[in-house]
Amino acid sequence: MRTMTIAALLAALIIFSGCETPGLPTYPVQGQVQFEDGTPVRSGYVETISREHRVNARGKIQRDGSFELTTFHEADGAVAGPHDVIVVQFLGSEKASQINHDHGEVVSTRFADYAQSGLSMNVHEQQDNHCVLTVSKARH
């Protein structure tokens, strides 16, 4: 029984250690998400996918519209090269709307779809990777 438990632990370690793609360094990426009028998007997530390596990076949008990307480890950035980008917001149900949340304006849902967002960024190895993403408000 004990041998089986050790074998299961070793298998789990091998599986989970494979989540990181070897040989792909990441570079810090920070940015700002704003509406066309310059006001910050106050909630949601920015997600990118590397066109070359198909590796995702993700960052939570802060109340001031800023974000920092994570790929493998907290705030490690993204892999170098061009990325397609989406901005995703999770909106509550009818019951959740009874609670007074101040999430700011809502982003048009087209920005949550890689095929429709039109957003991109290029991550550089030796440069400051700061990008500004401009999105439209949802129509009410």
Secondary structure as UniProt FT lines:
FT   HELIX           2..17
FT   TURN            18..19
FT   TURN            22..23
FT   STRAND          26..27
FT   STRAND          30..35
FT   TURN            36..37
FT   STRAND          45..50
FT   TURN            51..53
FT   STRAND          56..60
FT   TURN            63..64
FT   STRAND          66..68
FT   TURN            74..75
FT   STRAND          78..79
FT   STRAND          81..88
FT   TURN            94..95
FT   HELIX           96..98
FT   HELIX           109..112
FT   HELIX           114..117
FT   STRAND          119..123
FT   STRAND          130..135
//
